[in-house]
Amino acid sequence: MSAKNKILGGVLGFVLGGPIGAALGVLIASHFEGPQALPEGEAASGNRSGKTGTATTADIKVSLLVLIACVMKVDGHVRKSELDLVKRFLVRNYGEQGALEALQVLKSLLEQDLDAMAVAGQIAQHVNYSTRLELLHFLFDLANTDGEFLDSELQMIERLSGALNVSPADYRALAALFDKGKDPNWAYIALEIEPGATNEEVKKAYRRMAMKYHPDKVAGGEEMHEKATEKFRAVNEAYEHIKQQRGMN
């Protein structure tokens, strides 16, 4: 089975409708030709009745590809470091040949005028909160491939975060993980507390964040589970940093 079939073959859920379905347009139409073809006009318009259920693993993968395209194209050009990161991600999940074909899907998305906020809003309706946090985490990784953020990309990610219905505190907590060398209070921000918090409040915040980012809460297959595990470790790193600073047990 080709990567396009792996990506689109399992997409029988929410991504067939709305702005994501419209963005995938021709790819969806070509996949569902024959007896499973979408009724004329529905692939382009993104309307398909009865497909408003929760997200499948394939839905998550397609959603991430569309969000990746939104961030990569916001500054007017695609950086090699960004493509390398995405390719490594795709190779890990689809193999070499599969990654090349999946990159063709991404190329098609990059050539379109995507409605980023509408796409993120559609995802927010069908994807659980923990998984949305990991989608956002990957976008931060993508924007930081050269070790620094472009203002345009950060602004896009912040806007996407709002459209994904991620809380401002959780957005700041994710962003703080990339500011370790710039903000001395990064560990407190990552745990969503103030530097003046008591030791007991630090412990409670750590337990709350560890539960929020536990990998078992994330949908979307092995790749999203790996991102959640990475974030889970980062929460532990922030907690250990504060404990060391304070001499906590």
PyRosetta script that sets phi, psi and omega in degrees:
from pyrosetta import init, pose_from_sequence

init()
pose = pose_from_sequence("MSAKNKILGGVLGFVLGGPIGAALGVLIASHFEGPQALPEGEAASGNRSGKTGTATTADIKVSLLVLIACVMKVDGHVRKSELDLVKRFLVRNYGEQGALEALQVLKSLLEQDLDAMAVAGQIAQHVNYSTRLELLHFLFDLANTDGEFLDSELQMIERLSGALNVSPADYRALAALFDKGKDPNWAYIALEIEPGATNEEVKKAYRRMAMKYHPDKVAGGEEMHEKATEKFRAVNEAYEHIKQQRGMN")
pose.set_psi(1, 133.6)
pose.set_omega(1, -178.8)
pose.set_phi(2, -74.1)
pose.set_psi(2, 166.2)
pose.set_omega(2, 178.8)
pose.set_phi(3, -61.9)
pose.set_psi(3, -38.3)
pose.set_omega(3, 179.1)
pose.set_phi(4, -60.8)
pose.set_psi(4, -41.7)
pose.set_omega(4, 178.4)
pose.set_phi(5, -67.8)
pose.set_psi(5, -36.6)
pose.set_omega(5, 177.0)
pose.set_phi(6, -63.8)
pose.set_psi(6, -39.9)
pose.set_omega(6, -178.9)
pose.set_phi(7, -74.1)
pose.set_psi(7, -46.7)
pose.set_omega(7, -174.2)
pose.set_phi(8, -92.1)
pose.set_psi(8, -25.7)
pose.set_omega(8, -174.4)
pose.set_phi(9, -61.3)
pose.set_psi(9, -36.1)
pose.set_omega(9, 179.9)
pose.set_phi(10, -91.9)
pose.set_psi(10, 3.9)
pose.set_omega(10, -176.8)
pose.set_phi(11, -85.6)
pose.set_psi(11, 85.2)
pose.set_omega(11, 178.3)
pose.set_phi(12, -119.0)
pose.set_psi(12, 13.9)
pose.set_omega(12, -177.0)
pose.set_phi(13, -110.0)
pose.set_psi(13, -139.8)
pose.set_omega(13, -167.2)
pose.set_phi(14, -67.8)
pose.set_psi(14, -22.3)
pose.set_omega(14, -174.4)
pose.set_phi(15, -73.0)
pose.set_psi(15, -9.9)
pose.set_omega(15, 176.2)
pose.set_phi(16, -73.1)
pose.set_psi(16, -17.5)
pose.set_omega(16, -179.6)
pose.set_phi(17, -109.2)
pose.set_psi(17, 178.0)
pose.set_omega(17, 172.9)
pose.set_phi(18, 62.4)
pose.set_psi(18, -161.2)
pose.set_omega(18, -175.3)
pose.set_phi(19, -65.7)
pose.set_psi(19, -28.6)
pose.set_omega(19, 177.9)
pose.set_phi(20, -68.6)
pose.set_psi(20, -44.2)
pose.set_omega(20, 176.5)
pose.set_phi(21, -60.1)
pose.set_psi(21, -39.2)
pose.set_omega(21, 178.7)
pose.set_phi(22, -66.0)
pose.set_psi(22, -38.3)
pose.set_omega(22, 179.8)
pose.set_phi(23, -66.9)
pose.set_psi(23, -37.0)
pose.set_omega(23, 180.0)
pose.set_phi(24, -78.4)
pose.set_psi(24, -23.4)
pose.set_omega(24, 173.0)
pose.set_phi(25, 24.8)
pose.set_psi(25, -96.7)
pose.set_omega(25, -173.8)
pose.set_phi(26, -61.7)
pose.set_psi(26, -37.7)
pose.set_omega(26, -179.3)
pose.set_phi(27, -61.8)
pose.set_psi(27, -43.2)
pose.set_omega(27, 178.0)
pose.set_phi(28, -65.8)
pose.set_psi(28, -44.7)
pose.set_omega(28, -179.0)
pose.set_phi(29, -59.9)
pose.set_psi(29, -41.7)
pose.set_omega(29, -178.1)
pose.set_phi(30, -71.6)
pose.set_psi(30, -31.5)
pose.set_omega(30, 179.6)
pose.set_phi(31, -73.2)
pose.set_psi(31, -40.5)
pose.set_omega(31, -175.5)
pose.set_phi(32, -95.9)
pose.set_psi(32, 36.4)
pose.set_omega(32, 176.3)
pose.set_phi(33, -78.8)
pose.set_psi(33, 165.3)
pose.set_omega(33, -179.4)
pose.set_phi(34, 82.3)
pose.set_psi(34, -146.5)
pose.set_omega(34, -174.5)
pose.set_phi(35, -64.7)
pose.set_psi(35, -21.6)
pose.set_omega(35, 179.6)
pose.set_phi(36, -98.5)
pose.set_psi(36, 10.1)
pose.set_omega(36, -174.8)
pose.set_phi(37, -59.4)
pose.set_psi(37, 144.4)
pose.set_omega(37, 172.8)
pose.set_phi(38, -70.0)
pose.set_psi(38, 146.0)
pose.set_omega(38, 174.8)
pose.set_phi(39, -55.2)
pose.set_psi(39, 147.4)
pose.set_omega(39, -175.7)
pose.set_phi(40, -52.3)
pose.set_psi(40, 129.3)
pose.set_omega(40, 177.5)
pose.set_phi(41, 94.4)
pose.set_psi(41, -19.5)
pose.set_omega(41, -174.6)
pose.set_phi(42, -76.1)
pose.set_psi(42, -31.7)
pose.set_omega(42, 179.2)
pose.set_phi(43, -64.0)
pose.set_psi(43, -39.0)
pose.set_omega(43, -178.3)
pose.set_phi(44, -75.6)
pose.set_psi(44, -40.1)
pose.set_omega(44, -176.0)
pose.set_phi(45, -82.3)
pose.set_psi(45, -20.0)
pose.set_omega(45, -179.7)
pose.set_phi(46, 77.6)
pose.set_psi(46, 21.4)
pose.set_omega(46, 179.9)
pose.set_phi(47, -105.0)
pose.set_psi(47, 122.5)
pose.set_omega(47, 173.3)
pose.set_phi(48, -148.1)
pose.set_psi(48, 121.1)
pose.set_omega(48, -174.1)
pose.set_phi(49, -73.9)
pose.set_psi(49, 151.9)
pose.set_omega(49, 174.3)
pose.set_phi(50, 78.3)
pose.set_psi(50, 6.7)
pose.set_omega(50, -178.0)
pose.set_phi(51, -116.4)
pose.set_psi(51, 62.1)
pose.set_omega(51, -178.3)
pose.set_phi(52, -121.9)
pose.set_psi(52, 23.2)
pose.set_omega(52, -178.3)
pose.set_phi(53, -77.7)
pose.set_psi(53, -172.2)
pose.set_omega(53, -179.3)
pose.set_phi(54, -73.4)
pose.set_psi(54, 164.7)
pose.set_omega(54, -172.6)
pose.set_phi(55, -74.3)
pose.set_psi(55, 140.0)
pose.set_omega(55, 171.6)
pose.set_phi(56, -92.4)
pose.set_psi(56, 171.8)
pose.set_omega(56, 175.8)
pose.set_phi(57, -58.8)
pose.set_psi(57, -41.7)
pose.set_omega(57, 179.1)
pose.set_phi(58, -65.1)
pose.set_psi(58, -37.2)
pose.set_omega(58, 175.5)
pose.set_phi(59, -57.6)
pose.set_psi(59, -44.1)
pose.set_omega(59, -178.4)
pose.set_phi(60, -62.8)
pose.set_psi(60, -43.4)
pose.set_omega(60, -178.8)
pose.set_phi(61, -63.1)
pose.set_psi(61, -43.9)
pose.set_omega(61, 178.9)
pose.set_phi(62, -65.9)
pose.set_psi(62, -42.1)
pose.set_omega(62, 179.5)
pose.set_phi(63, -58.8)
pose.set_psi(63, -43.1)
pose.set_omega(63, -179.9)
pose.set_phi(64, -63.9)
pose.set_psi(64, -41.5)
pose.set_omega(64, 178.4)
pose.set_phi(65, -59.0)
pose.set_psi(65, -41.7)
pose.set_omega(65, -179.1)
pose.set_phi(66, -68.1)
pose.set_psi(66, -42.2)
pose.set_omega(66, 177.8)
pose.set_phi(67, -64.5)
pose.set_psi(67, -39.0)
pose.set_omega(67, 176.8)
pose.set_phi(68, -57.5)
pose.set_psi(68, -45.8)
pose.set_omega(68, 179.9)
pose.set_phi(69, -61.2)
pose.set_psi(69, -39.8)
pose.set_omega(69, -179.8)
pose.set_phi(70, -61.0)
pose.set_psi(70, -41.3)
pose.set_omega(70, -178.3)
pose.set_phi(71, -76.7)
pose.set_psi(71, -41.7)
pose.set_omega(71, -175.2)
pose.set_phi(72, -64.3)
pose.set_psi(72, -32.5)
pose.set_omega(72, -173.4)
pose.set_phi(73, -95.3)
pose.set_psi(73, -2.7)
pose.set_omega(73, -171.4)
pose.set_phi(74, -67.4)
pose.set_psi(74, -29.3)
pose.set_omega(74, -178.9)
pose.set_phi(75, -93.9)
pose.set_psi(75, 7.4)
pose.set_omega(75, 174.2)
pose.set_phi(76, 92.0)
pose.set_psi(76, -8.8)
pose.set_omega(76, 176.0)
pose.set_phi(77, -151.4)
pose.set_psi(77, 156.3)
pose.set_omega(77, -178.5)
pose.set_phi(78, -103.3)
pose.set_psi(78, 124.0)
pose.set_omega(78, -178.5)
pose.set_phi(79, -83.4)
pose.set_psi(79, 146.1)
pose.set_omega(79, 179.5)
pose.set_phi(80, -60.0)
pose.set_psi(80, -39.1)
pose.set_omega(80, -179.7)
pose.set_phi(81, -61.6)
pose.set_psi(81, -34.5)
pose.set_omega(81, 177.6)
pose.set_phi(82, -68.1)
pose.set_psi(82, -46.3)
pose.set_omega(82, 178.8)
pose.set_phi(83, -61.4)
pose.set_psi(83, -39.1)
pose.set_omega(83, 179.4)
pose.set_phi(84, -62.7)
pose.set_psi(84, -42.8)
pose.set_omega(84, 178.9)
pose.set_phi(85, -62.7)
pose.set_psi(85, -46.8)
pose.set_omega(85, -179.4)
pose.set_phi(86, -63.9)
pose.set_psi(86, -41.3)
pose.set_omega(86, -179.8)
pose.set_phi(87, -63.3)
pose.set_psi(87, -41.9)
pose.set_omega(87, 177.8)
pose.set_phi(88, -59.7)
pose.set_psi(88, -42.5)
pose.set_omega(88, 177.9)
pose.set_phi(89, -60.8)
pose.set_psi(89, -45.2)
pose.set_omega(89, -177.8)
pose.set_phi(90, -70.0)
pose.set_psi(90, -39.6)
pose.set_omega(90, 178.5)
pose.set_phi(91, -61.1)
pose.set_psi(91, -40.8)
pose.set_omega(91, -179.4)
pose.set_phi(92, -61.8)
pose.set_psi(92, -28.3)
pose.set_omega(92, -174.6)
pose.set_phi(93, -105.5)
pose.set_psi(93, -25.6)
pose.set_omega(93, -175.8)
pose.set_phi(94, -123.0)
pose.set_psi(94, -6.9)
pose.set_omega(94, -174.0)
pose.set_phi(95, 83.7)
pose.set_psi(95, 171.4)
pose.set_omega(95, -175.1)
pose.set_phi(96, -59.0)
pose.set_psi(96, -53.9)
pose.set_omega(96, -177.4)
pose.set_phi(97, -65.4)
pose.set_psi(97, -41.7)
pose.set_omega(97, 178.8)
pose.set_phi(98, -61.2)
pose.set_psi(98, -38.1)
pose.set_omega(98, 179.8)
pose.set_phi(99, -64.9)
pose.set_psi(99, -40.8)
pose.set_omega(99, 179.8)
pose.set_phi(100, -62.3)
pose.set_psi(100, -40.9)
pose.set_omega(100, 179.8)
pose.set_phi(101, -71.3)
pose.set_psi(101, -37.2)
pose.set_omega(101, 177.2)
pose.set_phi(102, -66.1)
pose.set_psi(102, -35.0)
pose.set_omega(102, 176.5)
pose.set_phi(103, -64.6)
pose.set_psi(103, -27.9)
pose.set_omega(103, 174.6)
pose.set_phi(104, -65.6)
pose.set_psi(104, -37.7)
pose.set_omega(104, 175.8)
pose.set_phi(105, -62.7)
pose.set_psi(105, -44.6)
pose.set_omega(105, 178.3)
pose.set_phi(106, -62.3)
pose.set_psi(106, -41.6)
pose.set_omega(106, 178.8)
pose.set_phi(107, -57.9)
pose.set_psi(107, -41.4)
pose.set_omega(107, 177.8)
pose.set_phi(108, -62.0)
pose.set_psi(108, -40.1)
pose.set_omega(108, 179.1)
pose.set_phi(109, -68.1)
pose.set_psi(109, -37.3)
pose.set_omega(109, -179.6)
pose.set_phi(110, -66.3)
pose.set_psi(110, -23.5)
pose.set_omega(110, -178.5)
pose.set_phi(111, -85.2)
pose.set_psi(111, -2.9)
pose.set_omega(111, -176.7)
pose.set_phi(112, -104.2)
pose.set_psi(112, 159.4)
pose.set_omega(112, 174.5)
pose.set_phi(113, -91.6)
pose.set_psi(113, 89.3)
pose.set_omega(113, -173.6)
pose.set_phi(114, -80.7)
pose.set_psi(114, 142.2)
pose.set_omega(114, 173.1)
pose.set_phi(115, -90.1)
pose.set_psi(115, 86.7)
pose.set_omega(115, -170.7)
pose.set_phi(116, -57.7)
pose.set_psi(116, -43.3)
pose.set_omega(116, -176.4)
pose.set_phi(117, -69.1)
pose.set_psi(117, -36.7)
pose.set_omega(117, 177.7)
pose.set_phi(118, -67.2)
pose.set_psi(118, -40.0)
pose.set_omega(118, 177.1)
pose.set_phi(119, -60.4)
pose.set_psi(119, -49.7)
pose.set_omega(119, -179.3)
pose.set_phi(120, -63.2)
pose.set_psi(120, -37.1)
pose.set_omega(120, 178.4)
pose.set_phi(121, -64.0)
pose.set_psi(121, -37.9)
pose.set_omega(121, 177.7)
pose.set_phi(122, -65.9)
pose.set_psi(122, -41.8)
pose.set_omega(122, 178.8)
pose.set_phi(123, -62.2)
pose.set_psi(123, -42.0)
pose.set_omega(123, -178.1)
pose.set_phi(124, -59.6)
pose.set_psi(124, -29.1)
pose.set_omega(124, -178.2)
pose.set_phi(125, -74.9)
pose.set_psi(125, -20.9)
pose.set_omega(125, -169.4)
pose.set_phi(126, -126.6)
pose.set_psi(126, -9.2)
pose.set_omega(126, -175.1)
pose.set_phi(127, -112.0)
pose.set_psi(127, 134.4)
pose.set_omega(127, -177.1)
pose.set_phi(128, -65.7)
pose.set_psi(128, 161.0)
pose.set_omega(128, -169.8)
pose.set_phi(129, -63.5)
pose.set_psi(129, -44.1)
pose.set_omega(129, -178.6)
pose.set_phi(130, -60.7)
pose.set_psi(130, -39.2)
pose.set_omega(130, 179.4)
pose.set_phi(131, -69.1)
pose.set_psi(131, -37.9)
pose.set_omega(131, 176.4)
pose.set_phi(132, -61.8)
pose.set_psi(132, -36.9)
pose.set_omega(132, 176.5)
pose.set_phi(133, -62.1)
pose.set_psi(133, -39.0)
pose.set_omega(133, -179.5)
pose.set_phi(134, -73.4)
pose.set_psi(134, -33.7)
pose.set_omega(134, 172.6)
pose.set_phi(135, -59.6)
pose.set_psi(135, -44.1)
pose.set_omega(135, 179.4)
pose.set_phi(136, -65.3)
pose.set_psi(136, -39.3)
pose.set_omega(136, 178.3)
pose.set_phi(137, -58.8)
pose.set_psi(137, -42.9)
pose.set_omega(137, 179.3)
pose.set_phi(138, -64.0)
pose.set_psi(138, -37.3)
pose.set_omega(138, 179.8)
pose.set_phi(139, -65.5)
pose.set_psi(139, -36.3)
pose.set_omega(139, 174.2)
pose.set_phi(140, -62.8)
pose.set_psi(140, -44.4)
pose.set_omega(140, 176.9)
pose.set_phi(141, -57.8)
pose.set_psi(141, -43.4)
pose.set_omega(141, -178.6)
pose.set_phi(142, -62.0)
pose.set_psi(142, -45.7)
pose.set_omega(142, -177.9)
pose.set_phi(143, -71.2)
pose.set_psi(143, -19.3)
pose.set_omega(143, -175.2)
pose.set_phi(144, -104.2)
pose.set_psi(144, 18.9)
pose.set_omega(144, -174.9)
pose.set_phi(145, -62.2)
pose.set_psi(145, -28.4)
pose.set_omega(145, 179.0)
pose.set_phi(146, -96.9)
pose.set_psi(146, 10.9)
pose.set_omega(146, 178.0)
pose.set_phi(147, 86.3)
pose.set_psi(147, 2.4)
pose.set_omega(147, 176.6)
pose.set_phi(148, -152.4)
pose.set_psi(148, 156.3)
pose.set_omega(148, -178.7)
pose.set_phi(149, -98.4)
pose.set_psi(149, 139.1)
pose.set_omega(149, 167.5)
pose.set_phi(150, -81.6)
pose.set_psi(150, 140.6)
pose.set_omega(150, -179.2)
pose.set_phi(151, -56.5)
pose.set_psi(151, -40.6)
pose.set_omega(151, -177.9)
pose.set_phi(152, -63.1)
pose.set_psi(152, -37.7)
pose.set_omega(152, 179.9)
pose.set_phi(153, -71.9)
pose.set_psi(153, -41.3)
pose.set_omega(153, 177.8)
pose.set_phi(154, -62.5)
pose.set_psi(154, -40.5)
pose.set_omega(154, 178.2)
pose.set_phi(155, -63.4)
pose.set_psi(155, -40.7)
pose.set_omega(155, 178.1)
pose.set_phi(156, -64.3)
pose.set_psi(156, -44.2)
pose.set_omega(156, -179.6)
pose.set_phi(157, -63.7)
pose.set_psi(157, -39.9)
pose.set_omega(157, 178.4)
pose.set_phi(158, -64.0)
pose.set_psi(158, -40.9)
pose.set_omega(158, 177.7)
pose.set_phi(159, -66.2)
pose.set_psi(159, -42.0)
pose.set_omega(159, 177.7)
pose.set_phi(160, -62.5)
pose.set_psi(160, -39.1)
pose.set_omega(160, 178.7)
pose.set_phi(161, -58.2)
pose.set_psi(161, -44.9)
pose.set_omega(161, 177.8)
pose.set_phi(162, -62.7)
pose.set_psi(162, -43.9)
pose.set_omega(162, -179.7)
pose.set_phi(163, -67.9)
pose.set_psi(163, -27.7)
pose.set_omega(163, 176.5)
pose.set_phi(164, -79.8)
pose.set_psi(164, -0.3)
pose.set_omega(164, -178.4)
pose.set_phi(165, 61.7)
pose.set_psi(165, 35.7)
pose.set_omega(165, 171.8)
pose.set_phi(166, -86.3)
pose.set_psi(166, 135.1)
pose.set_omega(166, -176.2)
pose.set_phi(167, -66.6)
pose.set_psi(167, 149.4)
pose.set_omega(167, 176.8)
pose.set_phi(168, -55.7)
pose.set_psi(168, -36.5)
pose.set_omega(168, 179.5)
pose.set_phi(169, -64.8)
pose.set_psi(169, -41.4)
pose.set_omega(169, 179.2)
pose.set_phi(170, -70.0)
pose.set_psi(170, -35.0)
pose.set_omega(170, 175.2)
pose.set_phi(171, -61.5)
pose.set_psi(171, -46.9)
pose.set_omega(171, -179.5)
pose.set_phi(172, -64.7)
pose.set_psi(172, -36.2)
pose.set_omega(172, 179.4)
pose.set_phi(173, -63.4)
pose.set_psi(173, -41.3)
pose.set_omega(173, 177.3)
pose.set_phi(174, -67.6)
pose.set_psi(174, -44.7)
pose.set_omega(174, -179.0)
pose.set_phi(175, -62.3)
pose.set_psi(175, -33.6)
pose.set_omega(175, -177.3)
pose.set_phi(176, -62.4)
pose.set_psi(176, -29.0)
pose.set_omega(176, -178.6)
pose.set_phi(177, -65.7)
pose.set_psi(177, -18.9)
pose.set_omega(177, 179.8)
pose.set_phi(178, -101.7)
pose.set_psi(178, 5.3)
pose.set_omega(178, -177.0)
pose.set_phi(179, -116.4)
pose.set_psi(179, 22.5)
pose.set_omega(179, -174.2)
pose.set_phi(180, -58.3)
pose.set_psi(180, -36.8)
pose.set_omega(180, -177.9)
pose.set_phi(181, -86.2)
pose.set_psi(181, -4.7)
pose.set_omega(181, -174.9)
pose.set_phi(182, -112.8)
pose.set_psi(182, -35.7)
pose.set_omega(182, -175.2)
pose.set_phi(183, -117.1)
pose.set_psi(183, 113.2)
pose.set_omega(183, -178.9)
pose.set_phi(184, -63.7)
pose.set_psi(184, -16.9)
pose.set_omega(184, -179.3)
pose.set_phi(185, -100.0)
pose.set_psi(185, 17.5)
pose.set_omega(185, -175.0)
pose.set_phi(186, -56.1)
pose.set_psi(186, -38.4)
pose.set_omega(186, -176.6)
pose.set_phi(187, -67.1)
pose.set_psi(187, -36.2)
pose.set_omega(187, 177.5)
pose.set_phi(188, -68.4)
pose.set_psi(188, -42.1)
pose.set_omega(188, 178.2)
pose.set_phi(189, -63.0)
pose.set_psi(189, -39.9)
pose.set_omega(189, -180.0)
pose.set_phi(190, -62.4)
pose.set_psi(190, -29.9)
pose.set_omega(190, 177.7)
pose.set_phi(191, -95.7)
pose.set_psi(191, 3.5)
pose.set_omega(191, 176.2)
pose.set_phi(192, 61.2)
pose.set_psi(192, 43.3)
pose.set_omega(192, 176.3)
pose.set_phi(193, -135.2)
pose.set_psi(193, 168.9)
pose.set_omega(193, 178.0)
pose.set_phi(194, -90.6)
pose.set_psi(194, 152.4)
pose.set_omega(194, 178.0)
pose.set_phi(195, -57.6)
pose.set_psi(195, -23.8)
pose.set_omega(195, 179.9)
pose.set_phi(196, -84.5)
pose.set_psi(196, 5.5)
pose.set_omega(196, -179.1)
pose.set_phi(197, -62.5)
pose.set_psi(197, 148.0)
pose.set_omega(197, 176.8)
pose.set_phi(198, -73.2)
pose.set_psi(198, 165.6)
pose.set_omega(198, 177.8)
pose.set_phi(199, -59.2)
pose.set_psi(199, -39.0)
pose.set_omega(199, 179.4)
pose.set_phi(200, -66.2)
pose.set_psi(200, -37.9)
pose.set_omega(200, 177.3)
pose.set_phi(201, -67.1)
pose.set_psi(201, -34.7)
pose.set_omega(201, 175.8)
pose.set_phi(202, -62.5)
pose.set_psi(202, -45.5)
pose.set_omega(202, -178.9)
pose.set_phi(203, -63.7)
pose.set_psi(203, -42.2)
pose.set_omega(203, 179.1)
pose.set_phi(204, -64.7)
pose.set_psi(204, -40.7)
pose.set_omega(204, 179.6)
pose.set_phi(205, -63.7)
pose.set_psi(205, -40.9)
pose.set_omega(205, 179.0)
pose.set_phi(206, -62.1)
pose.set_psi(206, -45.6)
pose.set_omega(206, -179.7)
pose.set_phi(207, -62.2)
pose.set_psi(207, -41.1)
pose.set_omega(207, 179.7)
pose.set_phi(208, -64.2)
pose.set_psi(208, -45.2)
pose.set_omega(208, -178.8)
pose.set_phi(209, -69.8)
pose.set_psi(209, -37.6)
pose.set_omega(209, 178.8)
pose.set_phi(210, -63.0)
pose.set_psi(210, -37.2)
pose.set_omega(210, 177.9)
pose.set_phi(211, -70.2)
pose.set_psi(211, -41.1)
pose.set_omega(211, -178.4)
pose.set_phi(212, -62.6)
pose.set_psi(212, -39.1)
pose.set_omega(212, -174.5)
pose.set_phi(213, -102.0)
pose.set_psi(213, 15.1)
pose.set_omega(213, -179.5)
pose.set_phi(214, -62.4)
pose.set_psi(214, 130.7)
pose.set_omega(214, -176.5)
pose.set_phi(215, -55.9)
pose.set_psi(215, -28.7)
pose.set_omega(215, -177.7)
pose.set_phi(216, -67.0)
pose.set_psi(216, -13.5)
pose.set_omega(216, -179.0)
pose.set_phi(217, -90.1)
pose.set_psi(217, -5.5)
pose.set_omega(217, -172.7)
pose.set_phi(218, -97.9)
pose.set_psi(218, 131.6)
pose.set_omega(218, 174.8)
pose.set_phi(219, -94.3)
pose.set_psi(219, 172.6)
pose.set_omega(219, 172.5)
pose.set_phi(220, 108.6)
pose.set_psi(220, 8.0)
pose.set_omega(220, 174.4)
pose.set_phi(221, 91.2)
pose.set_psi(221, -173.3)
pose.set_omega(221, -172.2)
pose.set_phi(222, -60.1)
pose.set_psi(222, -40.0)
pose.set_omega(222, -175.0)
pose.set_phi(223, -64.8)
pose.set_psi(223, -39.7)
pose.set_omega(223, 179.0)
pose.set_phi(224, -73.9)
pose.set_psi(224, -31.2)
pose.set_omega(224, 175.6)
pose.set_phi(225, -62.9)
pose.set_psi(225, -39.0)
pose.set_omega(225, 178.2)
pose.set_phi(226, -64.7)
pose.set_psi(226, -41.1)
pose.set_omega(226, 178.5)
pose.set_phi(227, -64.4)
pose.set_psi(227, -39.8)
pose.set_omega(227, 179.2)
pose.set_phi(228, -65.4)
pose.set_psi(228, -39.4)
pose.set_omega(228, 177.8)
pose.set_phi(229, -62.2)
pose.set_psi(229, -39.8)
pose.set_omega(229, 177.3)
pose.set_phi(230, -61.8)
pose.set_psi(230, -44.9)
pose.set_omega(230, 179.1)
pose.set_phi(231, -67.3)
pose.set_psi(231, -37.6)
pose.set_omega(231, 178.4)
pose.set_phi(232, -60.2)
pose.set_psi(232, -42.0)
pose.set_omega(232, 177.4)
pose.set_phi(233, -65.8)
pose.set_psi(233, -36.6)
pose.set_omega(233, 180.0)
pose.set_phi(234, -65.9)
pose.set_psi(234, -37.8)
pose.set_omega(234, 175.9)
pose.set_phi(235, -61.3)
pose.set_psi(235, -43.0)
pose.set_omega(235, 177.4)
pose.set_phi(236, -63.4)
pose.set_psi(236, -38.6)
pose.set_omega(236, 178.6)
pose.set_phi(237, -62.3)
pose.set_psi(237, -43.5)
pose.set_omega(237, 179.1)
pose.set_phi(238, -62.5)
pose.set_psi(238, -42.7)
pose.set_omega(238, 179.9)
pose.set_phi(239, -63.5)
pose.set_psi(239, -44.7)
pose.set_omega(239, 179.9)
pose.set_phi(240, -65.3)
pose.set_psi(240, -34.7)
pose.set_omega(240, 178.3)
pose.set_phi(241, -62.9)
pose.set_psi(241, -44.9)
pose.set_omega(241, -179.8)
pose.set_phi(242, -67.5)
pose.set_psi(242, -42.3)
pose.set_omega(242, -180.0)
pose.set_phi(243, -60.2)
pose.set_psi(243, -41.4)
pose.set_omega(243, 179.8)
pose.set_phi(244, -66.1)
pose.set_psi(244, -42.4)
pose.set_omega(244, 178.5)
pose.set_phi(245, -59.7)
pose.set_psi(245, -40.3)
pose.set_omega(245, -173.7)
pose.set_phi(246, -93.8)
pose.set_psi(246, -11.0)
pose.set_omega(246, -175.3)
pose.set_phi(247, 71.3)
pose.set_psi(247, 31.8)
pose.set_omega(247, -179.2)
pose.set_phi(248, -78.0)
pose.set_psi(248, 151.9)
pose.set_omega(248, 175.1)
pose.set_phi(249, -83.2)
pose.dump_pdb("model.pdb")
